[in-house]
């Protein structure tokens, strides 16, 4: 098994946002993390999230909306 896992800090760097926002995404259930000492997420889960997030406004993770054209 060689699948990569990322910490919340690493995810924030990938998404170019802050760690608090990554934690909001986690708490809203938009990205499923596991707790192994600290929160970690599989690369495949992050890729799933990114694919599903396309075309959506995630400013407020608790109220995801479609983007207006």
GUROKOL-243582 format. One record per residue: residue in one letter; chain; x, y, z negated of N, C-alpha, C in turn. Coordinates in steps of 0.1 Angstrom, whole numbers. Example, Ala and Ser with C-alpha at 12.3 -4.5 7.8 and 13.67 -1.06 7.14 Angstrom:
REM GUROKOL-243582
REC, resn, chain, n_x, n_y, n_z, ca_x, ca_y, ca_z, c_x, c_y, c_z
REC, A, A, 132, -57, -78, 123, -45, -78, 132, -33, -78;
REC, S, A, 128, -22, -71, 137, -11, -71, 129, 0, -79;
END
This chain:
REM GUROKOL-243582
REC, resn, chain, n_x, n_y, n_z, ca_x, ca_y, ca_z, c_x, c_y, c_z
REC, X, A, 9, -12, 0, 0, 0, 0, 9, 12, 0;
REC, X, A, 8, 20, 10, 17, 32, 12, 9, 45, 13;
REC, X, A, -4, 45, 10, -12, 57, 11, -7, 68, 1;
REC, X, A, -6, 80, 6, -1, 91, -2, -12, 96, -11;
REC, X, A, -9, 100, -23, -18, 107, -32, -12, 121, -35;
REC, X, A, -21, 131, -37, -18, 144, -40, -23, 149, -53;
REC, X, A, -16, 158, -60, -20, 164, -72, -29, 176, -68;
REC, X, A, -36, 182, -77, -44, 194, -74, -35, 205, -69;
REC, X, A, -23, 207, -74, -14, 217, -70, -10, 215, -55;
REC, X, A, -7, 202, -52, -4, 199, -38, -16, 201, -29;
REC, X, A, -28, 198, -33, -39, 200, -25, -41, 215, -23;
REC, X, A, -39, 223, -33, -41, 238, -32, -31, 243, -22;
REC, X, A, -19, 238, -21, -9, 242, -11, -13, 238, 3;
REC, X, A, -19, 226, 4, -23, 221, 17, -35, 230, 22;
REC, X, A, -44, 233, 13, -56, 240, 17, -54, 255, 17;
REC, X, A, -42, 259, 12, -38, 274, 11, -48, 281, 3;
REC, X, A, -51, 276, -9, -60, 282, -19, -54, 280, -33;
REC, X, A, -60, 285, -43, -55, 283, -56, -60, 270, -63;
REC, X, A, -53, 266, -73, -56, 254, -80, -70, 255, -87;
REC, X, A, -74, 266, -92, -88, 268, -97, -98, 264, -87;
REC, X, A, -96, 269, -75, -106, 266, -64, -107, 251, -61;
REC, X, A, -95, 244, -61, -95, 229, -59, -103, 223, -70;
REC, X, A, -101, 228, -83, -108, 222, -94, -123, 224, -92;
REC, X, A, -127, 235, -87, -142, 238, -84, -147, 228, -73;
REC, X, A, -139, 225, -63, -143, 215, -53, -144, 202, -60;
REC, X, A, -135, 198, -69, -136, 185, -76, -148, 184, -84;
REC, X, A, -151, 195, -92, -162, 195, -101, -175, 194, -94;
REC, X, A, -176, 200, -82, -188, 200, -73, -189, 186, -66;
REC, X, A, -179, 178, -67, -180, 165, -61, -177, 164, -46;
REC, X, A, -172, 175, -41, -169, 176, -27, -156, 169, -23;
REC, X, A, -147, 168, -33, -135, 160, -31, -134, 150, -43;
REC, X, A, -133, 137, -41, -133, 128, -51, -119, 125, -56;
REC, X, A, -116, 129, -68, -103, 127, -74, -103, 114, -84;
REC, X, A, -91, 110, -87, -90, 100, -98, -81, 106, -108;
REC, X, A, -81, 101, -120, -73, 106, -131, -62, 96, -134;
REC, X, A, -50, 99, -130, -38, 91, -133, -28, 100, -141;
REC, X, A, -31, 102, -153, -23, 112, -161, -29, 126, -158;
REC, X, A, -28, 130, -145, -35, 142, -141, -43, 139, -129;
REC, X, A, -51, 148, -124, -60, 145, -113, -52, 143, -100;
REC, X, A, -56, 133, -93, -49, 130, -80, -60, 125, -70;
REC, X, A, -57, 128, -57, -66, 124, -46, -58, 117, -35;
REC, X, A, -65, 107, -29, -59, 100, -18, -59, 109, -5;
REC, X, A, -49, 107, 3, -48, 115, 15, -60, 112, 24;
REC, X, A, -65, 100, 24, -77, 97, 33, -89, 104, 27;
REC, X, A, -90, 106, 14, -102, 114, 9, -101, 128, 12;
REC, X, A, -89, 134, 12, -87, 148, 16, -90, 150, 31;
REC, X, A, -86, 140, 39, -89, 141, 53, -104, 140, 56;
REC, X, A, -111, 131, 48, -126, 130, 49, -132, 143, 46;
REC, X, A, -128, 150, 35, -133, 162, 31, -132, 173, 42;
REC, X, A, -120, 174, 47, -117, 184, 57, -126, 182, 70;
REC, X, A, -128, 169, 74, -136, 166, 85, -151, 171, 83;
REC, X, A, -156, 168, 71, -169, 171, 67, -171, 186, 65;
REC, X, A, -161, 193, 61, -162, 207, 58, -161, 216, 70;
REC, X, A, -158, 211, 82, -157, 219, 94, -171, 225, 97;
REC, X, A, -171, 238, 100, -184, 245, 103, -192, 249, 91;
REC, X, A, -186, 248, 79, -194, 251, 67, -187, 262, 59;
REC, X, A, -195, 269, 51, -190, 280, 42, -189, 274, 28;
REC, X, A, -177, 272, 24, -174, 266, 11, -170, 276, 0;
REC, X, A, -174, 289, 3, -170, 299, -7, -174, 296, -21;
REC, X, A, -187, 291, -22, -192, 286, -35, -194, 271, -33;
REC, X, A, -186, 263, -39, -187, 248, -37, -200, 242, -41;
REC, X, A, -207, 249, -50, -220, 244, -55, -231, 248, -45;
REC, X, A, -229, 257, -36, -239, 261, -26, -233, 261, -12;
REC, X, A, -230, 249, -7, -224, 248, 7, -234, 252, 17;
REC, X, A, -230, 261, 27, -239, 265, 37, -232, 263, 51;
REC, X, A, -240, 262, 61, -235, 262, 75, -230, 276, 78;
REC, X, A, -220, 276, 86, -214, 289, 90, -224, 295, 101;
REC, X, A, -226, 308, 100, -233, 315, 111, -224, 318, 122;
REC, X, A, -229, 316, 134, -221, 319, 146, -220, 334, 149;
END
